[in-house]
Amino acid sequence: MRISDAQWIPSTQHQTWEALTSCSVLRNCIPGCVQVECKSPTEYAFTVRAKVAGLGADYEGEVLLSDVNAPHGCTLVFEGKGAAAGLAIGTAQVNLTPKDDGTRLSYTVAAMAGGKLGEIGEATLLKAAEKIVEKFFASFIDYMSRQPRVAPPPAPAEPEPRGLQNSPWSWAAVMAVLLVFVGYHTFFT
């Protein structure tokens, strides 16, 4: 199963990124979310209650972020298991770019299902997944539209150049060594 789309978020790129990686925001925006736990800045545990084609279950799983390039995007790897329903695994590529005084969030999800979920059929799963994604973005966009805009954090300062050409004391030390060397050879050899 593959889903690819883009959404316009009424917020700055860095605020959108911060919200997408916030457990409290995710907990409030993911449909049927029972729990989201931030285990680390790149690892999340979750429990979601979902009903697909009459098959309702609580799914427990993990999401791992890799190739993180904040606030521009990342790759997500996810796995969810429902005791009676089976499992879903997959990846998602998420990209954020500034657009029209907001942020364009584009994503591509590739997922597979096993167990009873796998028996339902790809078309039904795709329709259910699209409905969940639609509800998530409706809630997320509503949340972001209520947030005050904050200027992006300043870019990190450029590291101070190092080397002999940037320090007058370095040149003085080099000159002193040369004078000692020349003086030694002049007077003692």
C-alpha positions in Angstrom: 0.0 0.0 0.0 1.3 3.4 -0.9 0.0 6.9 0.0 1.6 10.1 -1.3 0.3 13.6 -0.8 1.1 17.1 0.5 -0.6 19.5 2.9 -0.3 23.2 3.5 0.2 23.9 7.2 -0.6 27.5 8.4 2.6 27.8 10.4 6.3 28.4 10.0 8.5 25.5 9.1 10.3 25.3 12.4 7.0 25.4 14.4 5.6 22.7 12.2 8.6 20.5 12.8 8.5 21.1 16.6 4.8 20.2 16.6 5.2 17.1 14.5 7.9 15.8 17.0 5.9 16.7 20.2 4.3 13.9 22.1 1.5 16.1 23.4 0.6 17.4 20.0 0.6 14.0 18.4 -1.5 12.6 21.3 -4.1 15.2 20.5 -4.0 15.0 16.7 -3.7 11.2 16.0 -7.2 9.8 15.6 -8.0 7.1 18.2 -4.7 7.8 20.0 -4.7 6.3 23.5 -1.1 7.0 24.3 2.2 8.4 22.8 5.4 8.2 24.7 8.6 9.9 23.7 11.3 7.4 24.5 14.0 9.6 22.9 14.1 12.5 20.4 13.9 9.9 17.6 11.9 7.0 19.2 8.2 7.0 20.0 5.9 4.3 21.5 2.2 4.5 20.8 -1.2 2.9 21.4 -3.9 3.7 18.9 -7.5 2.4 18.9 -8.7 1.9 15.3 -11.5 0.2 13.4 -10.9 -1.0 9.9 -13.6 -2.8 7.9 -15.4 -3.7 11.2 -12.2 -5.0 12.7 -11.6 -2.9 15.8 -8.4 -3.3 17.9 -5.8 -1.5 20.0 -2.5 -1.3 18.1 0.7 -0.9 20.0 3.8 0.0 18.2 6.9 2.1 17.7 8.0 4.9 15.4 11.7 5.5 14.8 13.0 8.7 13.1 16.0 8.4 10.9 17.8 10.7 8.4 16.6 13.6 10.6 17.3 17.0 9.0 15.3 19.3 11.3 13.3 21.3 10.4 13.3 20.0 6.8 12.2 16.4 7.2 13.0 12.8 8.1 12.3 9.2 7.4 9.9 7.3 9.7 9.9 3.6 10.2 6.9 2.3 12.0 5.4 -1.0 13.3 2.0 -1.6 15.0 0.6 -4.8 16.3 -3.0 -5.6 17.3 -3.5 -8.7 19.3 -6.4 -10.1 17.2 -6.0 -7.9 14.1 -2.5 -8.5 13.0 0.2 -6.0 12.2 1.2 -3.1 10.0 4.7 -2.1 9.2 6.1 0.6 6.9 8.1 3.7 6.2 7.2 7.3 5.5 9.3 10.0 4.0 8.3 13.5 5.3 9.6 16.8 3.8 8.8 20.3 5.0 9.4 23.4 2.9 8.3 27.0 3.3 5.3 27.9 1.1 2.9 30.9 0.9 3.6 32.2 4.5 3.2 28.6 5.8 4.7 25.2 5.4 4.2 22.6 2.7 4.4 19.1 4.3 4.8 16.4 1.7 4.8 12.7 2.5 5.1 9.3 1.0 4.0 6.3 3.0 4.7 2.7 2.0 3.1 0.1 4.3 2.2 -3.6 4.5 -0.3 -5.4 6.7 -0.3 -9.0 8.0 -2.7 -11.2 9.8 -6.4 -10.4 9.7 -5.6 -6.9 8.5 -3.7 -8.4 5.5 -6.8 -10.5 4.6 -9.0 -7.4 4.4 -7.5 -6.3 1.0 -5.4 -3.5 -0.1 -8.2 -1.3 -1.4 -10.1 -1.4 1.9 -6.9 -0.8 3.9 -5.9 2.1 1.6 -9.3 3.7 2.1 -9.1 3.3 5.9 -5.5 4.7 6.0 -6.5 7.7 3.9 -9.4 8.4 6.3 -7.0 8.3 9.3 -4.5 10.6 7.5 -7.2 13.0 6.6 -8.5 13.2 10.2 -4.9 13.6 11.5 -4.2 16.6 9.2 -7.6 18.2 9.9 -6.8 18.1 13.6 -3.1 19.1 13.1 -3.9 22.0 10.8 -6.6 23.2 13.2 -4.1 23.0 16.1 -1.4 24.9 14.1 -3.7 27.6 13.0 -4.4 28.5 16.7 -0.7 28.8 17.5 1.0 32.3 17.5 3.7 32.6 15.0 7.2 32.6 16.4 10.3 33.7 14.5 12.7 30.9 13.7 15.6 30.4 16.0 18.8 32.2 14.9 21.2 30.2 12.8 24.1 28.8 14.7 27.1 31.1 14.8 29.9 30.4 12.4 32.8 28.8 14.2 35.7 31.2 14.7 38.4 30.6 12.1 41.5 29.0 13.5 45.0 28.8 12.2 48.1 30.9 12.0 46.7 33.6 9.7 43.9 34.5 12.1 45.9 35.1 15.3 48.6 37.8 15.7 50.0 35.8 18.7 50.4 32.8 16.5 52.6 34.8 14.2 54.5 36.2 17.1 55.2 32.7 18.4 56.4 31.6 15.0 58.7 34.6 14.7 60.1 34.0 18.2 60.9 30.4 17.3 62.5 31.5 14.0 64.6 34.1 15.9 65.7 31.6 18.4 66.6 29.1 15.7 68.5 31.7 13.6 70.2 33.1 16.8 71.3 29.7 17.9 72.8 28.9 14.6 74.4 32.3 14.3 76.1 32.4 17.7 76.6 28.7 18.6 77.6 27.1 15.3 
